[in-house]
Amino acid sequence: MEALNEKRVVVTGGSEGLGLAMVEALVRSGAHVTALARDRAKLAAAERVGAAVVAADATDATIMNKIVADEEPDILILNAGARLPMKPIDEQSWAEFSTAWNTDVKAGLVGIQAALTTPMRAGGRVLIMSSGASMVLSVPYIQPDSLRLSGGYVGAKRMLWFMAHSANSVSREHGLAFSGAASRPAHAWHQARSSGRHRVCRDRGGKR
């Protein structure tokens, strides 16, 4: 990890899983980290490792604008996401199918807009976390059947990559850089390890 001593970093969805792991790594690297998540009780884990915490909804534009304005982050990591219902497509309601769109994609859009319109300071970086699911029908190829129970999740995660491209196309005047990052889905991990391709996939302005 690059030198992050004294850098100010905000991580949405920073109370558990990948978000919490990033918070821990960033704190160890000397960054001043603020973790944001809805559940105040779960944020205790981030607090224990030395992060400041904010219990709030990352899909709320007013809140994200205030966080960016108040914290003045050098790095904004948009990691907030919902747990998706796992059902075949003929059993999902629209509310279930669109869960990832209403949380992951909306939080991504709100965070990107906060970075651009508040705006973040020049030289800032925004990392938009996606998933290996965004690689379905892409390279390396993941079979669509592998994620047949995930409803609108695949499209939502791919959309986050497109949003990173869109943000970069308008960010030059702000001096900001937007990147999309995707870790492989668990079901594809063993196959990826076997082929020697188990690194995190990154998408930066159209390059992987």
N, C-alpha and C positions, 0 to 999 in steps of 0.2 A: 504494500500500500504506500502511495506517495506520502511525502511529509505533510502532515495535517496539523502540526502543532499550532495552537491558537486559532485555527480556522473555526468559523461558526457554521454548524451543520444542523439542519432540521430534517427529521425523518418522520414521515407519516406512516401510520401502521407500525409504530415502533415498540409495541408492547409484548409481542411474542413472535415466534417463528423466525423467518428471515429478517424481518424488521428489527427484532431484538438483537439478533446476531450482528447486524450491521451497527447498531447502537453500541454494543460492547466493543467491537473492533475499533470503531471511531474514537471512543473514549480512551482506549488503550493507546491510540496513536496521538493523543494529546489534543484532540479537537474538543471544542465546547459544543456539546450535543443537546438538542432539544427533541424529545420524543413526543409525538402526538398520537393519540388513539382515543376511541370513544370510552372505553372502560377504565375508569380511574384505578380500580383495584388491580387490574392487570399491569398497569404502568408502574407498579411498585418494583417490578423486576428491573426496569430501566433506571429507576431512581436509585436502586441499590448499587448499580455499577457507576454512578456518578453523573447521570444525565439529568437535566432539567426536564420536567414533564408538563404536558398540557392535555387535559381531558376534553376533547372536542371532536367534532365531526369534520373530517377532511373533505366532505362533499359540500360543505357550507362555504360559499364564496366570501361572505363577510368575515368569517373566521380566518380563512386562509390569507385574505388580504391583510388582516391585522397581524397575523403571525409573521408574514414576510416583512411587513413594515416595522414591527417591534423588534424582531430578532435580527434583521439585516443579515441573513445567512450568506456565506460564501458558496455553500453547497446546499441544494434542496433535493432531498430524495423522496420521490412520490411512490410510496410502497403500499398505501392503504388498499385493502381489497376484502371482498366478502367470501365467506365459505359457500360454495355453490351446492345446490341440491343435485344429487346424482340419480337421474332417472332417464329412461328412454324417451325420445322426443314425443311419442304419442301419449305420454303420461304427464308431461309438464304443462303447468299453466303458464300464461305469459309472464306473470310475476316471477315465477321460478326461472323461466328461460332467460329473462332479462336481468337477473340478479347481478351478474358481473358488469353489465352495462350501467346499471343504476348506481353502482358503488365504484368499481375499479375505473371505468372509463370516465364517469362524472368527476371523481376525485382527481383523475389525471388532468382533465380539462380545466377544472377549477384551479389546480396547482400551477399549471402552465400559464393560465391567464393572470394569476397573482404575481408570478415571476415577471411577466412582461409588462403589466400595467401598474404595479406598485411603484417602480419596478425594483428588481434586485439590483445590487451594485454591479457596475461593469466588471467583467472578468468572472462573474459568477457562473456556476455550473448547475444544471438541473438533470438529475438522473431519474428516468421513468421506468420503474420496474415492471416487467412483463412476465412471461412464463414460456417454458419450452413448448407449451401448447400452441404458441404462435407460429411454430415451425411446421405445423401440419400442411402437407402438400407443398412444402418448401424444401430447401436443401440445408442440412441433411434431412432426408425424407422421413416423415412420420406418418404412418397409416391413419387415415381418418377414423377407421373402426376402433383404434386404440382409445379414442376420446368420444365415443358415441353416446355416452351417458352425461356429457357435460353441457348440453344445451347450447346457450349462446356464448359460452366461455371462450372457445377458440377464437371466434370473431372479435370478441371484446379485447382479448390479449393482443391480437394482431393490430387492432385499431390503435392501441397505445403506441406501437411502433410508427404507424402513419402519423400520429399526432406529434411525435418527436421530430419527424421530417418537416411537418407543417410549421412547428414552432421555430425550427432553425431557419426556415425561409423568411421569417419576419423578425428575427432576433438580432440581426447584424447591427442595427442602429443602437441596440441596447448593450452590445458587447457580451452577450450571454451565449452559452453553448448548451444544447439539449442533446441528451443521449438516451437511447432505449437499451435496456439490458434484459436478457431472458435466461433463466436457469432451466435445465431440462426437467420435464415432468418425471415423477418418480417411476412410472411404469416403463419409461424409455431409458432409464439410467443404466440398467444392466447391459442392455444392448449397446449403449454408447460406450460404456467402459470396455466392453469386449472388442469394439472397433478402435479403441484408443482415442475416441473423440468425446471426452467427458468434461471438457472445459465449459465455462459459461459462454453463451453466445452473446455477442454485443452488436448493436446496430447504431452507428454514429453517422448521422447525416447521409445515410444511404450506403455505408460501407460495413461489411460484416467481417 
